[in-house]
């Protein structure tokens, strides 16, 4: 969808001399399409690898968050607090790392984020050992901060490709998290056994997983993202200039461009719905008498839905456009919420399907919405808006995570599922209004 021309306003500060914006010589002349394409492919593979490693550690840690919090607090009322802390950390990380990327490049920003996540895993391990809920919340905040590097990686891939291929590039990087979706939750049991063997509490094992995997992600990002994705940025799309880091239009002007606000609302509500239901599912299952093995299986199905079909979401978006795919994602989220509400009456099969659809519906909206936010903007505008958008996404989701435990404690898991289904009405309305306004403008042009 083309965007109207918006004049960039010079911000009055130069991009750091540590990061050159013009495409550099990459295994050949700077203007060699073959050399640039090869460098872009290597960068995408590096991003996929780091996301796979980072998500493995992150998902292993968050799967046990509600269980650990209930154990430390002695009540389910605060069971959603670690998940909320993780998401608040991601919100802070999104804004801070985006600002760091503008100054130092994508590579430094991603590596720094991952290393902070490693520190959070160590703090969380200490929290379980000392049975300190406040220390656990600090550790999970830092784990979430590290996860923002995983999320911002999709934009690094999008920088390097023209608009017609951008969603596919995003989908490939998001697909890297499939490794974490499948492996992460299923490492909980093994990690718990290892923890007990070395004299630590069983639940602390889940926080040892990110020490290894997120640390490896930091090394991959730092060593392999050379040249920086900014230096490989595509400059063929209208109004997208590789050197325009300092030229940033006001956020209010950017939000008035067609479908930008609708894309942000879709990303935010999609994350809220997914977080509401996913956060309380492990605790709901253990309260119903299910063991950690089944919890891990169903969370694996959910995270598989979140990531494994990302290339499909990317291809659909490039072929059909962002708006139809975002609408499809919202419809899928609504169906999953209703199914989750019915799951307490079922032995687990409905919940398995519901959590898979919850992940896939989120993925459709996530890939399509992210692609829309990466189009029609100069690099400086793009990076700033992406950081602010992800910060909004994670802040809203943190509030959802924090309230999820209270909703279940005062009402039920069934009410939680129905609430999630109802919330999709909000972004659907934004998409409809934006579509009508755009059609009116096009008709009078």
Phi, psi and omega per residue, in radians:
X1 nan 2.083 -3.092
X2 -1.220 2.572 3.093
X3 -1.880 2.609 3.079
X4 -1.213 2.719 -3.116
X5 -1.266 2.217 3.081
X6 -2.139 2.130 -3.104
X7 -1.196 2.303 3.110
X8 -1.401 2.473 3.083
X9 -1.804 2.274 -3.078
X10 -1.215 2.233 -3.064
X11 -1.396 -0.242 3.049
X12 1.491 0.217 3.076
X13 -2.369 2.528 -3.091
X14 -1.526 2.607 3.032
X15 -1.190 2.539 -3.067
X16 -0.947 2.431 3.120
X17 -1.180 -0.202 3.102
X18 -1.217 -0.345 -3.059
X19 -2.186 1.963 3.127
X20 -1.524 2.346 -3.050
X21 -1.555 -0.512 3.137
X22 -1.196 2.465 3.125
X23 -0.973 2.288 -3.086
X24 -1.576 3.018 3.072
X25 -1.229 2.105 -3.064
X26 -2.168 1.698 -3.122
X27 0.926 0.582 -3.108
X28 2.677 -3.005 -3.127
X29 -1.060 2.622 -3.100
X30 -1.071 -0.502 -3.096
X31 -1.661 0.258 3.134
X32 -1.423 1.978 3.133
X33 -1.052 -0.642 -3.133
X34 -1.114 -0.746 3.136
X35 -1.160 -0.727 3.130
X36 -1.142 -0.750 3.133
X37 -1.085 -0.709 3.133
X38 -1.136 -0.722 3.124
X39 -1.141 -0.680 3.105
X40 -1.131 -0.721 3.111
X41 -1.102 -0.748 3.117
X42 -1.085 -0.702 -3.137
X43 -1.141 -0.711 3.117
X44 -1.109 -0.734 3.097
X45 -1.118 -0.671 3.096
X46 -1.140 -0.735 3.092
X47 -1.101 -0.748 3.101
X48 -1.059 -0.739 -3.130
X49 -1.126 -0.831 -3.136
X50 -1.128 -0.658 3.091
X51 -1.146 -0.710 3.099
X52 -1.056 -0.804 3.123
X53 -1.162 -0.811 -3.112
X54 -1.110 -0.716 -3.121
X55 -1.220 -0.546 3.091
X56 -1.047 -0.859 3.118
X57 -1.162 -0.730 -3.092
X58 -1.128 -0.831 -3.073
X59 -1.179 -0.653 3.079
X60 -1.036 -0.697 -3.104
X61 -1.242 -0.787 -3.044
X62 -1.313 -0.353 -3.122
X63 -1.070 -0.617 -3.081
X64 -1.703 0.072 -3.033
X65 -0.991 -0.863 -3.116
X66 -1.155 -0.624 -3.132
X67 -1.178 -0.769 3.121
X68 -1.134 -0.738 -3.122
X69 -1.108 -0.733 3.111
X70 -1.118 -0.674 3.127
X71 -1.140 -0.728 -3.111
X72 -1.327 -0.650 -3.081
X73 -1.547 -0.392 -3.117
X74 1.353 0.246 -3.120
X75 -2.702 2.640 3.111
X76 -1.430 -0.152 -3.081
X77 -1.081 -0.580 -3.138
X78 -1.829 0.259 -3.066
X79 -1.157 -0.434 3.113
X80 -1.478 -0.070 -3.059
X81 -1.086 -0.759 3.116
X82 -1.084 -0.689 3.103
X83 -1.120 -0.687 3.081
X84 -1.112 -0.719 3.123
X85 -1.100 -0.709 3.082
X86 -1.014 -0.790 -3.061
X87 -1.288 -0.624 3.026
X88 -1.089 -0.663 3.073
X89 -1.082 -0.718 3.099
X90 -1.122 -0.644 3.112
X91 -1.107 -0.830 3.117
X92 -1.110 -0.744 -3.134
X93 -1.091 -0.666 -3.125
X94 -1.049 -0.813 -3.124
X95 -1.231 -0.786 -3.090
X96 -1.178 -0.793 -3.114
X97 -1.205 -0.591 3.075
X98 -1.089 -0.745 3.100
X99 -1.128 -0.692 3.112
X100 -1.136 -0.673 -3.141
X101 -1.115 -0.671 3.122
X102 -1.076 -0.596 -3.113
X103 -1.509 -0.684 -2.981
X104 -2.097 -0.098 3.130
X105 1.767 2.880 -3.108
X106 -1.121 -0.705 -3.032
X107 -1.045 -0.895 -3.117
X108 -1.124 -0.720 -3.140
X109 -1.077 -0.784 -3.133
X110 -1.164 -0.798 -3.125
X111 -1.086 -0.727 3.129
X112 -1.102 -0.724 3.122
X113 -1.068 -0.784 3.133
X114 -1.081 -0.719 -3.113
X115 -1.146 -0.621 3.060
X116 -1.125 -0.642 3.074
X117 -1.079 -0.663 3.080
X118 -1.078 -0.762 3.094
X119 -1.045 -0.685 3.112
X120 -1.119 -0.652 3.111
X121 -1.121 -0.689 3.111
X122 -1.150 -0.726 3.111
X123 -1.109 -0.726 3.140
X124 -1.130 -0.675 3.080
X125 -1.054 -0.779 3.112
X126 -1.098 -0.603 -3.137
X127 -1.126 -0.727 3.118
X128 -1.164 -0.705 -3.132
X129 -1.121 -0.738 -3.093
X130 -1.586 -0.046 -3.136
X131 0.975 0.884 -3.139
X132 -2.004 1.951 3.107
X133 -1.172 -0.752 3.088
X134 -1.018 -0.713 3.113
X135 -1.160 -0.625 3.078
X136 -1.084 -0.721 -3.130
X137 -1.156 -0.631 3.061
X138 -1.138 -0.800 -3.139
X139 -1.088 -0.756 -3.126
X140 -1.230 -0.518 3.021
X141 -1.037 -0.801 -3.136
X142 -1.217 -0.578 3.042
X143 -1.091 -0.749 3.090
X144 -1.118 -0.675 3.075
X145 -0.983 -0.786 3.113
X146 -1.122 -0.594 -3.136
X147 -1.190 -0.384 3.090
X148 -1.107 -0.462 3.049
X149 -1.148 -0.719 3.042
X150 -0.980 -0.816 -3.061
X151 -1.201 -0.712 -3.123
X152 -1.258 -0.252 3.123
X153 -1.069 -0.540 -3.120
X154 -1.125 -0.602 3.118
X155 -1.263 -0.565 3.081
X156 -1.078 -0.687 3.079
X157 -1.186 -0.700 -3.118
X158 -1.107 -0.581 3.135
X159 -0.954 -0.565 -2.920
X160 -1.533 -0.096 -3.027
X161 -2.223 2.667 3.091
X162 -1.172 2.872 -3.031
X163 -0.975 -0.640 -3.078
X164 -1.183 -0.308 -3.127
X165 -2.065 0.086 -2.996
X166 -1.190 -0.751 -3.124
X167 -1.117 -0.656 3.099
X168 -1.118 -0.690 3.096
X169 -1.123 -0.744 3.085
X170 -1.074 -0.777 -3.124
X171 -1.048 -0.672 -3.139
X172 -1.141 -0.745 -3.131
X173 -1.203 -0.749 3.093
X174 -1.073 -0.609 3.114
X175 -1.049 -0.492 3.115
X176 -0.984 -0.481 3.140
X177 -1.274 -0.107 3.065
X178 -1.002 -0.623 3.104
X179 -1.000 -0.834 3.110
X180 -1.146 -0.637 -3.134
X181 -1.066 -0.683 -3.082
X182 -1.521 -0.781 -2.997
X183 -1.489 -0.729 -3.004
X184 -0.895 -1.045 -3.118
X185 -1.069 -0.536 -3.093
X186 -1.438 -0.054 3.013
X187 -1.506 -0.146 -3.059
X188 -1.060 -0.840 -3.115
X189 -1.096 -0.811 3.135
X190 -1.100 -0.785 -3.129
X191 -1.115 -0.646 3.086
X192 -1.097 -0.712 3.097
X193 -1.099 -0.747 3.116
X194 -1.117 -0.727 -3.133
X195 -1.058 -0.796 3.128
X196 -1.092 -0.676 -3.118
X197 -1.115 -0.490 -3.138
X198 -1.776 0.203 3.025
X199 1.554 0.333 3.127
X200 -1.886 2.794 3.059
X201 -1.055 2.600 -3.083
X202 -1.016 -0.766 -3.071
X203 -1.203 -0.306 3.113
X204 -1.237 -0.333 -3.119
X205 -1.043 -0.621 -3.133
X206 -1.076 -0.481 -3.129
X207 -1.528 -0.176 3.023
X208 -1.383 -0.420 -3.123
X209 -1.048 -0.843 3.139
X210 -1.165 -0.410 3.082
X211 -0.999 -0.759 -3.135
X212 -1.356 -0.885 -2.979
X213 -1.363 -0.741 3.126
X214 -1.227 -0.581 3.037
X215 -1.071 -0.720 3.089
X216 -1.128 -0.646 3.100
X217 -1.072 -0.695 3.114
X218 -1.087 -0.738 3.132
X219 -1.125 -0.739 3.134
X220 -1.095 -0.812 -3.116
X221 -1.090 -0.752 -3.083
X222 -1.231 -0.697 -3.023
X223 -1.516 -0.535 -2.948
X224 -1.790 -0.386 -3.123
X225 -1.451 1.155 3.121
X226 -2.285 2.164 -0.081
X227 -1.195 2.890 -3.132
X228 -1.070 2.496 3.095
X229 -0.916 -0.530 3.069
X230 -1.041 -0.628 -3.123
X231 -1.293 -0.277 3.133
X232 -1.824 0.209 -3.040
X233 -1.073 2.438 3.063
X234 -1.291 2.419 -3.124
X235 -2.136 0.308 -3.052
X236 -1.621 -0.276 -3.103
X237 -1.421 2.587 -3.125
X238 -1.036 2.414 3.041
X239 1.140 0.308 3.120
X240 -2.098 1.873 -3.024
X241 -2.038 2.222 -3.066
X242 -1.073 -0.568 -3.065
X243 -1.564 0.029 -3.014
X244 -1.529 0.860 3.076
X245 -1.227 -0.687 -3.079
X246 -1.444 -0.284 -3.125
X247 -1.597 1.751 -3.044
X248 -2.210 2.082 3.062
X249 -1.238 2.669 3.083
X250 -1.006 2.562 -3.117
X251 -1.018 -0.671 -3.141
X252 -1.038 -0.678 3.104
X253 -1.180 -0.701 -3.134
X254 -1.132 -0.692 -3.117
X255 -1.149 -0.388 3.133
X256 -1.428 -0.108 3.097
X257 -1.245 2.653 -3.041
X258 -0.942 2.252 2.993
X259 1.211 -0.024 -3.131
X260 -1.114 -0.855 -3.137
X261 -1.127 -0.679 3.115
X262 -1.100 -0.668 3.107
X263 -1.132 -0.741 3.137
X264 -1.109 -0.787 -3.142
X265 -1.097 -0.692 3.108
X266 -1.107 -0.766 3.111
X267 -1.106 -0.745 -3.104
X268 -1.149 -0.916 -3.087
X269 -1.162 -0.647 3.084
X270 -1.025 -0.738 3.118
X271 -1.196 -0.669 3.137
X272 -1.099 -0.847 -3.131
X273 -1.065 -0.815 -3.137
X274 -1.076 -0.739 -3.107
X275 -1.182 -0.757 3.127
X276 -0.907 -0.895 -3.020
X277 -1.375 -0.772 -3.081
X278 -1.120 -0.685 -3.056
X279 -1.025 -0.749 -3.027
X280 -1.618 -0.119 -3.111
X281 -1.093 -0.807 3.122
X282 -1.031 -0.742 3.137
X283 -1.193 -0.696 3.086
X284 -1.020 -0.731 -3.116
X285 -1.201 -0.747 3.133
X286 -1.176 -0.602 3.075
X287 -1.151 -0.498 3.104
X288 -1.474 0.036 3.059
X289 1.678 0.127 3.128
X290 -1.436 2.608 -3.135
X291 -1.518 3.016 -3.119
X292 -1.109 -0.484 -3.136
X293 -1.124 -0.781 3.129
X294 -1.229 -0.617 3.057
X295 -1.017 -0.825 3.130
X296 -1.078 -0.664 -3.132
X297 -1.125 -0.799 -3.098
X298 -1.252 -0.655 3.064
X299 -1.164 -0.580 3.054
X300 -1.105 -0.729 3.096
X301 -1.071 -0.710 3.131
X302 -1.126 -0.873 -3.101
X303 -1.252 -0.476 3.006
X304 -1.093 -0.758 3.081
X305 -1.115 -0.562 3.138
X306 -1.176 -0.562 -2.938
X307 -2.177 -0.623 -2.938
X308 -1.109 -0.567 -3.100
X309 -1.701 0.310 3.131
X310 -1.007 -0.716 3.080
X311 -1.046 -0.598 3.082
X312 -1.143 -0.785 3.111
X313 -1.050 -0.701 3.121
X314 -1.136 -0.788 3.130
X315 -1.123 -0.755 3.118
X316 -1.048 -0.710 -3.133
X317 -1.168 -0.772 3.123
X318 -1.125 -0.548 -3.095
X319 -1.514 -0.782 -3.029
X320 -1.696 -0.365 -3.062
X321 1.801 2.740 -3.070
X322 -1.169 -0.680 -3.009
X323 -1.115 -0.882 3.120
X324 -1.049 -0.667 -3.117
X325 -1.228 -0.639 3.052
X326 -1.090 -0.711 3.091
X327 -1.095 -0.719 3.097
X328 -1.101 -0.699 3.108
X329 -1.093 -0.725 3.120
X330 -1.112 -0.719 3.113
X331 -1.096 -0.706 3.126
X332 -1.145 -0.677 3.080
X333 -1.083 -0.708 3.133
X334 -1.095 -0.766 3.120
X335 -1.094 -0.738 -3.113
X336 -1.135 -0.649 3.114
X337 -1.101 -0.748 3.106
X338 -1.118 -0.733 3.130
X339 -1.122 -0.703 3.106
X340 -1.111 -0.632 3.106
X341 -1.128 -0.563 3.120
X342 -1.432 -0.271 -3.009
X343 -1.051 -0.608 3.134
X344 -1.023 -0.339 3.105
X345 -1.553 0.045 -3.061
X346 -2.095 2.787 -3.123
X347 -1.343 -0.108 3.126
X348 2.412 -0.350 -3.097
X349 -1.153 -0.754 3.133
X350 -1.130 -0.698 3.133
X351 -1.119 -0.644 3.106
X352 -1.041 -0.854 -3.141
X353 -1.177 -0.727 -3.117
X354 -1.050 -0.764 -3.122
X355 -1.225 -0.567 3.037
X356 -1.129 -0.834 3.136
X357 -1.139 -0.585 3.069
X358 -1.040 -0.756 3.111
X359 -1.187 -0.738 -3.090
X360 -1.232 -0.678 3.091
X361 -1.085 -0.724 3.065
X362 -1.064 -0.750 -3.095
X363 -1.082 -0.753 3.127
X364 -1.011 -0.857 3.140
X365 -1.205 -0.599 -3.100
X366 -1.173 -0.836 -3.128
X367 -1.192 -0.827 -3.103
X368 -1.159 -0.754 3.129
X369 -1.168 -0.698 3.111
X370 -1.123 -0.667 3.107
X371 -1.103 -0.709 3.137
X372 -1.132 -0.633 3.136
X373 -1.311 -0.256 -3.141
X374 -1.674 0.086 -3.048
X375 -1.907 2.524 3.031
X376 1.276 0.306 -3.097
X377 -2.232 2.511 2.975
X378 -1.210 2.840 -3.037
X379 -1.009 -0.743 -3.137
X380 -1.121 -0.796 3.093
X381 -1.072 -0.765 -3.091
X382 -1.088 -0.874 -3.089
X383 -1.118 -0.741 3.137
X384 -1.106 -0.833 -3.113
X385 -1.142 -0.679 3.133
X386 -1.095 -0.752 3.111
X387 -1.109 -0.773 3.129
X388 -1.156 -0.687 3.128
X389 -1.123 -0.837 3.135
X390 -1.126 -0.618 3.073
X391 -1.083 -0.713 3.096
X392 -1.156 -0.735 3.115
X393 -0.989 -0.883 -3.028
X394 -1.302 -0.569 3.069
X395 -1.105 -0.799 3.126
X396 -1.111 -0.712 -3.141
X397 -1.191 -0.575 3.098
X398 -1.106 -0.744 3.085
X399 -1.089 -0.670 3.099
X400 -1.130 -0.748 3.139
X401 -1.111 -0.750 -3.130
X402 -1.135 -0.647 -3.116
X403 -1.425 -0.319 -3.070
X404 -1.055 -0.733 3.118
X405 -1.126 -0.681 3.128
X406 -1.167 -0.668 3.124
X407 -1.101 -0.803 -3.136
X408 -1.173 -0.674 -3.117
X409 -1.171 -0.637 -3.091
X410 -1.646 -0.402 -3.141
X411 -2.165 -1.749 3.124
X412 -2.978 2.944 3.057
X413 -1.134 -0.550 3.099
X414 -1.071 -0.802 3.111
X415 -1.076 -0.672 3.125
X416 -1.044 -0.798 3.139
X417 -1.096 -0.746 -3.137
X418 -1.176 -0.644 3.083
X419 -1.088 -0.752 3.105
X420 -1.039 -0.739 3.125
X421 -1.110 -0.661 -3.090
X422 -1.236 -0.528 -3.063
X423 -1.140 -0.393 -3.098
X424 -1.172 -0.235 3.105
X425 -1.068 -0.595 -3.063
X426 -1.117 -0.992 3.123
X427 -1.156 -0.528 3.095
X428 -1.064 -0.686 3.111
X429 -1.160 -0.715 3.108
X430 -1.078 -0.761 3.134
X431 -1.102 -0.723 -3.128
X432 -1.138 -0.790 3.137
X433 -1.122 -0.748 3.126
X434 -1.107 -0.690 3.130
X435 -1.109 -0.752 -3.134
X436 -1.165 -0.717 3.115
X437 -1.138 -0.723 3.134
X438 -1.144 -0.688 3.115
X439 -1.146 -0.637 3.118
X440 -1.156 -0.780 3.125
X441 -1.094 -0.733 -3.138
X442 -1.131 -0.634 -3.121
X443 -1.252 -0.440 -3.129
X444 -1.694 -0.091 -3.097
X445 -1.265 nan nan
